[in-house]
Amino acid sequence: MSRRASTELTLRPATPADLPALAEVHLASRRAAGTAFPASVHTDDEARAWVGGWDLTAYDVWLADREGHVAGYARATPTWLDDLYVHPDHQGAGVGSALFETVAARRPQGFCLWVFESNEPARAFYRRHGCLELERTDGSANEEGAPDIRVAWPGPDPLAFLRRLIDEADLVLGDVLARRTALTRAVQSVKPSGERDPRREAEIARRVAAVVPELGEERVARIVDVIIRESLDAAG
């Protein structure tokens, strides 16, 4: 066991006075990660100002202290783990696991987080802690523009947790279908022909398949066909 692993680790809620130290952990951890992290779009001083502005009444922020040094921190909401960073000098000594377990113990219903696809060390860490990798994105929704993965810790009742996520996704799907049906109906009045356009529908399938590569273009094309066909039928 290393010397750091043998020294006492204390976890406690962060205070406003701790925020400058947390910013330095954030910066040092990202630098040490190398290519696992995409390049930051912010300067170090911008990152320090961002961390310094956290509202600790809106986040659950836990600090890991080892011999008077801030070894790492975790920041979470009731349903999301937003940050978990360990200072390079304290990595491999159980700090990350202690922070993760603290967050998990306070969220027995489960929670989600985002991990960059390139960050294999973090992905392996979360897999070891019972997390599941869910959907992948092309990165267009994050500042770095880098592909990422939604990861979930499902808690002691994975079925209930995943069904809650499905229920949330189904509401979004319902909203999308309502909009698509309304638009399909509206466009019929301005189209020069009532015939379907196979070339346009193929292009729609290609665009959608780029967002959900796991389905593939052929499956997406079948889904698009059903949506258009049923929307036309409802509009008729």
N, C-alpha and C positions, 0 to 999 in steps of 0.2 A: 504494500500500500504506500502511495506517495505521501510526502510530508503534508501536502495540502489536504489530501483525502483524510488524514488522521486528525486534522485540527477541527475545532468545533465550528459548525455552520449554524447561523441564526437567521431565521426568516421573520420579517415583521412588515406591517404596512408602511409604505413610504409616506414621508411628510414633504411639504413644499421645500424644506431645507435640503432634502435629498436629491431634488431634481437635477441640479448641475452634475452631480456624480453619476446619475443615471444616464445623462446625455453622453458622458465620456465613455461609459460602458457600451452604449449604443454605437458610438463611432468606432471604438477599438474593435468591437466584435465584427462589425461589417468590414472593416479594413482587413482583419485577419482571415476572413472567409475567402478572400481572393476572388477567383472567377465563379465561385458558387453563388455570389451575389452580383446582379448587374450593377453597373456604375450608378452611383447616386446622382440624382438630378439637382441636389441641393448642396450648398457649401456646408462646411462644418459649423460655421456660425449660425446658419439658418436652421440646422438640425438642433443646435443648442437652444435656440430661441423657441423652436417647436416644443421640445421636451419641457422647457421652462414654463411654457404656457399651459401645461396640462391642468385640467380641473379634476382634482383628486376626489371630488364628490361625485363625479360622473364615471370614474374608472376605479376598478379594484387593482391597485398597484402594490405588488409585493417585492421587497428588497431582500436579497440574500447577502448577509454580512459574514465575513470570515476574518477574524483577527483585526477588526476595525476597518477592513477594506470592503468596498462594495464589489461583490463577486458576480452579481447578476441581478436581473429583475424580470418580472412578468407583469404585463398590463392587460386587463381583461374587462369585458362587459359581462352582463349575465349570460349571454349566449355566444360570445366570440372571445377567443384569445388573440389579442391584437399584436402583442410583442412578447417574445421570450428571448432574452439575450444574456449570454455569459461572457465575462471578460476573458480574453485569451489566457491570462495568467492563471485562471481558475477552471479552465475547461478540462474535462475528463476526470473530474473529482466528485461528481454527483450533484453539482449545483443545479444544472438544468433539470435533472430528475426531481430534485426537491421542490423546485419552483413549479414544475408541471403538476406534481402530485398535490401541491397546495391549491392550485387553481382547480384541479379536478375534484378535490374533496369538497369544495364550496359550490360545485356545479354538478350534482349527481344526475341531473337530467341530460347531461352532455353539452357539448359546445363545438363550434367550428373554428377554423383558422385558415389563412392563406399561406402557402409556401411556394417560393419560386421553383419552377421545374428543375432549374439548374442546381438547386441547393440539395444535392443528394445526402450530405451529412445530416441535415435537418430532417429530411424525409425519412431516413433510416432511424433517427432518434424517435420520431413520432410513431413509426411502425412498431418499434420496440415497446412503446407505451400503449399499444392497443388501438391506435388510430387507423382509420380507413381513408384511402385516397378516393375522392369523388371526382367531380368534373374538372377537366383541364380547360384553360382559356388561352387565347392568343396573346394576352397581355395588354390588349387595347384599353382595358379598364383601369390599369394601374399606371402610376406616374412614370415608371421606368420603361413601360412598353414591353415587358419581358413576360413570356408565358409563365403562368402559375397554375397551381392546383389547389382546389378546396379540399381540406383535410378535416375529418370529423373524429372527435372522441365520443363514442356513442354511449358511454356510461354503462351502468350495470344492466340496463334493459335496452339492448341495441335495437330490438324490433320496434319498441315504442318510439325511440328516438328517430329512427329512419322513417317510420310512418309519419311522424310530425313533419319531417323535411319534405316527404312526398306530398303531404297535404298543402304545404306552402307552395311547392312547385306547381301543384294542380291549380291553385288559385291564379298564379301567373299565367299558366297555360290557358285557363279560361278567359282571362283578360285578352290575351293575344288572339285567341280564336274569335272572340267577339269583335275585335277590331278588324281582323282579316275578313270576317263575314260581311261586316258593314262596308268595307272598302270594295270587296268583290261586287256587292250589290250596287254601290255607287258608280263604279267604273263602267258598268254595263250601259248606262245612259249616255256615255260620251264616247264609247268605242265605235269605230266605223263599221265593225262587224261583230256579230254575236259568236263567232267561231273562237275557239281556244287557240292560243299561240304556243305551239310546242317549243319553239326556240326560246321564247321568253321564259316558259316554265322550266326548261332545262337550265337556264341561267340562274333562276331563283334557287333551284336545287343545288347548283354549284356553290352559290353564296352561303346558303344555309349549311351545307356540308362542311364548309371551311370553319364554321363555328362549332360544329359537333363532329369532328373527324372520326370519332369512335363508331359512329353509325355508317359512315361512308356515303358516297354520292348516290349509289343505287338505292339504298334503303330510304334516304332522304327524298329522292325523286318519287318513290311510291307514297310517302307520307304527304308530300306536296300535292300529288295528284288527288289523293282522297280529300284533302282540305279544300282544294279548288272545286272539285266535283260536288262535294256536299254543300259548299258555300253557294255555288250556282243553283243548286237544287233548292236551297232555302230562299234564295233571292227570286226564284222563278214564281 
